[in-house]
Amino acid sequence: MKLVVTGGAGFIGSNFIRYVLAQHPRYSLRNLDKLTYSGNLQTLRDVEKNRRHTFVRGDVCDRRKVQEVLKGVDAVVHFAAETHVDRSILDSAAFVRTNVLGTQCLLDAARQVGVQRFVLVSTDEVYGSASSGEKFTEDSPLAPNSPYAASKAGADLLARAYFRTFEFPVIITRCTNNYGPFQYPEKFIPLIMMRALQGQNIPVYGDGLQVRDWIHVMDHCAGLDAVLHKGREGEIYNLGAGNEWPNLEIARRILRLVGKPESLLTYVQDRPGHDRRYALDCEKAHRELGWTPRTTLEAGLQQTVDWYSSHADWVRHVAARGYGAYYRKHYERREATLAKVLNRGGKK
């Protein structure tokens, strides 16, 4: 099989490339990535000489480039997206462009060249916030609460429309929070790990009791592989691990793993529209695909801590690309704002 993976220099995309190269020795991949702030070739260093992997620098919104890359391929797995909620709150334009227009560009080009299968990698955030005890199924209504989630929901609806209108073989996946190697440190778990390893304060939004379901990235990759080969066209598959924990508890677990005190936790002003809980019903994927996640949270967190501890070069490379400036601008402002509220007698 000849695959195009978009966003393959990013976190989940790069891990998926490694998974496919290891599991399918006859497959070849073309990796289309724009190399924005969160994607870099350092992430692909271990596969850059693999003859079955070809890197192409390009934008999913560049129609000419996309058509060129898709010629002669069998399937597309579409990861490329702007994904950080906080950045979407600051400026949503890039999210609409990449996540909606980029997906539309890919769908058009894939349909024109006769791609046989198109997997759109989406997120549980399109469902919005779950109430206590609730789990979203693939038939739950979409109710996104951030510009990021809204842009992903827009991409999902476009993909659905292409299946209904053109009978184009699209499959949509919606996954819970990923963690693992090569994740950019603006995301929750690597942010905690990197700052804890350096003995720095760790920002926690609000009361820290927002609940997320955590899945190791390689379990997600196995799920995507199952969808690619066994999924039914036009269907949606929820992919989650059933590891629901408050953010505060995840932070405490990581601090224990690296031997750092809880006093590093620093409560900061919550972000606008912060969803309280995400939870998915993944029975459809278990039943139809024969897929279940295998990595326990305890083992996965330990593996991830070990990876960040032993990959200082990658961490330094990422930090040198402007991450420190982003952190200071985003979190230190929130710390100062919360301090002012508390000094006036307000509450967290």
N, C-alpha and C positions, 0 to 999 in steps of 0.2 A: 504494500500500500504506500502511496505517496501522500504525505500530509503537509498541510500548511498550518503552522502554529503562529498565531499573532500574539504579540506581547511576550515572546519567549525569552527576553532578557530580563523579565521581571521575576517576582517571587514564585507564584504558582506556575507560570508558564515555563520557567527554566527547570523546575522540578518535574514537570510533566514531560519535558523533552528527555531528561535523564531516565525517567520511568519507561518511556516508549523505546528508547535506544536499548535499554537493558532487557525489556520483555519481548520485543519484536525485532529480532536480528535481521529481518529482511525488509523492514520499513525504512524509508528515507523521509527526512523532514526539511522543509524550508521554514525558516524562522524569520518572520517579518516583525521588526521592532523599530520604533522611532528613536529609542534611547533618550527618553525624557529623564528627569531627575531621579526617578525610582528604578530605571532600567540601565544596566551597564554591562559591558563585555567582561568585566571581572567575574560576574556571576556565571559566565559560560566558559571560563578558562579550562575546565576539565573536559569539555567536549569540543573545543574549538578545532581540534585536529581530526575529529571523527568524520570520515568521508560521507557518512549518511546524514550529516547535519550541515546545512548551508544557511549561513546568516545573511540576511538582506536588510539593510537599513532603509526604513521607509515608513510613511505615515498611512494609516488605514483610511484616511480621508483623501489620499492621492489616488484618484481613479485609474490613471495610467499605470502607476506602479503596482497597484493591487491587481489589475488585470494581467499584467506581466508575470507577477509572482504566482497567480492561480492557474496559469495555463498548464494543462497536463496533470493536475493533481486529482486525487480521488476524494479527499475529505479536508475539511477545515475545522480546527478547534480554535475558537475565537476567545482569547483572554484579554486582548489589548483594551485597556480602559483606564480612565482616571478613577481612582478608588477611594481616596481619603476623604471622609465626611467633613473633617474640619476645613480642608482646603476648599471643598465645594461650598461651604458657608461663606468663606472669604470671597470667592469668585467662582460662579457656576458656569461661566461661558465655556471654559475648556472641557467641562464635563458634558455639556450638551453637544459640543462639536465632536469630541472623540467617541463618546458612548452611544449617541444617537446617530449622528451623521456618518460616523465611521462604520457603524454596524450596517446602515443602509447601503453605503458604498460597497462593503464586502458582500452583502446579500445580492446586490445587483450583479456584481462581477462574477460571483460564484454561480449564479443562475445562468449567466451568459456563456460561461465556459463549460458548463455541464458537470459541476461538482456533484458527487453522488451522496454526500452526507455533510451536514453543517451543524456543529455543536456550539451553541452559544452558552458561555459560562457566565451565569448570573449570580444573584445573591439573595439570601433570605431577607435582606432589608427591604425588598420590594413589597413585602407583606405588611410592613409597619410593625408596631409594637404589640406583642402578645400579652393578653391578660393572664393572671395567675391560673395555672392549670391548662391553659389553651395551647394547642399545637396546630400550626398551619399545615394544611394539606395542599397538594398541587391545585386544587379547585378553590382555595381561599381567595377572596378578592384582594386586589392590589391596593395598598394604602400607604405609599411611601411618605416618609416624614422629613427627608433631607433632600437637597438638590441632587446629591449623588444618587440616592435611592430612586428618585424620580427619573433621572437620566437612564438608569439601568432598567427601570420599568418600561420606559419608552422603547428601549432596545428590544425587550421581551415582546412587546406588543407588535413591533415591526416584524420580528421573526415569525410570530404567530400569523400575522397577516400574509406573509409571503407563502406560508404553508397553505393557508386557506384559499388565497387568490390564485397562486401559481402552482400549487402542489409541490413546492420546493421542499426537499427533505431536511427540514430543520428539526433539531431537538434542543430543548432548553434545560439547563441544570441550574438549580438554586441551592447554594451551599451555605453552611454556617461559618463562623469565624475560623480561619486557618491560622496555624502557627508552624514553625519549623525553620530550617536553614535558609539563608539568603533573603529573609524578609526585611524590607526597608524599615528603619527604626522609628518612623513616625507612628507605626502601628503599636498596639498596646503591649503585647508580650515582648517583642524585641526592645521596645523603649525601656521597659522595666529592667530587662536583663542587662542591657548596655550600661544604664546608669547605675544599677546596683553593683555591677562588677567594678565600676569606677568609684563607688562609695558616694555617689551624688544623690541629691534629693529626687524623689520619684513623684510626679504629679498624678493625682487621683481626682477625677471629675466628681463634683458634688459629694454625695455620701459614699460613693464607690459601690453601691449595691445594685447597679445595673447587671442583669443576668445575660450571659452569652453561652452558647453551646460551642465548645472548642473541638476542632478536628485537626489531626496532624495532616500536613500537606500531602504526604505520600498516600495516606488513606483516601484523600480527595482525588489524587491522581488515579488511584486504582478504580475509584468510582467513575471517573470520566472515561477511563479506558473501557469499562463495562458498558457505559452509555454509547460510546462510539461503535462498539461491536454488536451490542445486543438491544440497544434502545429502540423503541418504536418511533417512526417518523411522526412529527407533529405533536409529540408528547412532552411533558415536563416531568423532571425527576428531582425531588428534594434529596439532598445529600447532607447528612449530619451524623454526629457521633454520640449524641445523648449525654454529653458531658456539660451539663448546665451548672455554672458556678457564677457567683457574683464577682465582679472585677476585683473587688477588695481581697477576696479569698485567693484569687489567682496571684495577685501581687504578693500576698503573704507567703504563699507556697514558693514562689521564686526566690524571695528573700531568704527563706530557710535553706533552699538548695545551694545558694551561693554564700551562706553564712553571714548575712548582713542583718542589721537590726531593723525592726519595724519603724523605728524613729525616722528612717529615711522617707517614709510616706508623707507626702505634702498635699493636703486637700486644696484644690483650686476650683474656681468658679465653673459650674457646669456649662456645657455647650448648649446652644439653643436647640430645642426640639429633640433632645436626646432620648432615643427609644429606651424604655425601661427593661424590656425583655424580648429576646428572640427565641423561638422554639419551633422545630420542624417535626412533622410526622413523616418518617422515611420508609414506611412499610412498602410503598410501591417499588422503590428501588431494591429493597431486600427481596421482595417477591419476584419481580420480573427480571432482575439482573443478576440475582444471586450474589449481591455485593453486601458486605458488612465491614465496617471499620475494625481494624485489629489492634491499633496502638492505644494503650491505656494513657490516661492523662499523666499519670505519675511517670511512666517511662518516656512519654513524648516530651514532657517538660525537661526531664533530666538530659535527654539526647540534645535538646535545643540549647540548654545551658552549656553543655559540653562543646557544642559546635561554635557558639559565639565566643567561648573562652579560648578556643584553639584557632580561631580565624581572625586574628588581630589585624592582618593586612587588609582583609575585606572591610572590616569595620572602619579602619582609618581611611580607606578609599572613599567609603560612603560619607563619612563625617566631613571629609574635605570638599565635598561637592555642594556645600551650602546648607547642610542639615543643621549645624550649630546655630546659624543665623535664624533659621526657621523656628527652632526650638525657643530661642530667646524671645523672638517676636510673639510667638503664640502663647507659650505657657507662662513666661514671666509676667506678661501683661495680665493674665488671669489671676496669678497669685496676688499681684498688687491690687486688682479690683476686689477680690474677695477680702483682702485685709481691710480695705476701706469700709466694706459692708459690715464686717465684724466689729470694727472700731465704732461704728454708729449704732451698734446693738442689734444688727440684723442676724440672720441665721444662714448656715450653709445650705 
